[in-house]
Every structure is written in C-alpha cells, then in structure tokens.
Amino acid sequence: MVIDFSSMYEGSNDLERIIEDMFRKSPFGSRHLFPKVNIAENDDGYIVDVCIPGVPPDDIELVITARNLIIKGERKSPEGRYFRQERSAGSFQRALNLNVPVDRDKVVAKNENGILRVTLPKADSVKPRKISINS
Amino acid sequence: MNNKEARNVGSIPPTDILEMEDGFHIIMDMPGVSPDSVVIDIEESELNIQGASSYPEADAGLRKLHTEFGAARYQRSFTLSDFVDRDNVKAELTNGVLRLFLPKAEAMKPRRIPIS
C-alpha cells in the first residue's frame, strides 16, 4: 500500500528510464530535471507538487494511467534576440509511478504561482479502516 | 540571521534577457512567488528584484516522500544601460514568471537625419 517511487532514485522502472534517457538528450539535461516534483502523503491520499513556472495550465497535460502519473507539456520561449538564456524551454515529460490505486475520478489539480498541486485521493479500498471486533 | 536563513537569501532565479522590437524583456522564473511579494527597485542604473516564494515548507499532517524543490528567496540585480527608458519599466507576474518590460529610451531609438 505504498506508491513505489523507487524508480525515481534508482531508475529501475523501464518507462522512467526511457524518459530519463530522453531527458539526457534534451536541452533540459538530466541535471536540470523539469519540472521538479515534491511528493507527500497523508491518510487520504498523495499530494504531488510540480514546480512548473511559465507554463499556463492549458499547456500542461496530466495523464493518470493504472500505474503512472504523467506530467507533460511544452514550455515556449518568446521570439527575440537573446542576450542571456538561462530558462530551459521545449517539451518536457515526467512519469511518476503509482503502485497504490487512486480514485482517478477525484484527482484534482490547482495551479498557484507556477506551482501545480495535484491531489490524488487513495481509492477507498486501500484507505486504513477500523474494524470493530464483535465480542 | 541563522544559517538556514543565510542559505535562503539570494537564490538566483534563472533569467532570460532578450530584445524585441519594442524594447528589452527580462523574464525570470520565480515559482511560488505571489505578485504582492515581489519588490522591484531602480536606483540610478541599478535594477534590483527580490521576491520570496510562499511555497509551504511543511503542511501539517503531510509525510514527505520525495523532495526536489523548496521555498526560495529570490534576488537578482542588473545594471541598466542608457538605452532603457527607466521611467517606464513595467512588470507583471503570471504563473510564477516575472516579466519586466524595459522600453528603449526615445533618445536612443535609431533615427534618420534628413539632409536639408
């Protein structure tokens, strides 16, 4: 009953590894993972915070499959003559493993100042429950 | 100031600086910073930008499983050239990105001198 995030540290998951490989070749580079994510948990579910400044919510695609939460989109850079370009731009994708069933219909996402908070409630079947003992 | 605060001071936000037809644009990533917590000062030719992100360090009742970013205090300074019309600098903050517009000074715009 835990989300298996091990692949994020060890790259043990095939999908994640393929995506990491793609990033290594992308302008973002592996050291500049984009977007950065924080994952936290409480009894009701998982909270994934995605640090995604400059991408309007309409350009962010969140896909929840049976095993993954995939965040993808494109960060566009304006046309002009650049004197300095430190902000990464281009297509991005990150996949997070979900080993615990979430209630897919109740997933909500909210963007606040460039940080997207995705709340994934655990499916009722995996929530802790008190069982009363009949004496 | 304790060590933790000292470390938080002056995170350098990734910045693009580009020239368009209308003038110069400075674009800075400041995720988690709300418009009312940004301070932009111009003193002589020095442009100074500061902003603190209000990203929650710790929500009550949340167990952290994986952390890649945290709250930051952003700070960056630029020196403005005479090409910039300092009185008409405009700023807007959307989706955690600060965008400064620095119009070209009227006196510095290219001009054709008619021959009399």
Interface residues (C-beta under 8 A of the other chain):
Chain A: I3 F5 M8 L33 K36 V37 N38 I39 A40 E41 N42 D43 Y46 I47 D49 C51 I52 P53 G54 V55 P56 P57 S77 P78 E79 G80 R81 Y82 F83 R84 Q85 E86 R87 S88 N111 E112 N113 G114 I115
Chain B: P14 T15 D16 I17 L18 E19 M20 H25 I27 M28 D29 M30 P31 G32 V33 S34 S53 S54 Y55 D59 G61 L62 R63 K64 L65 H66 T67 E68 F69 G70 L93 N95 G96 V97
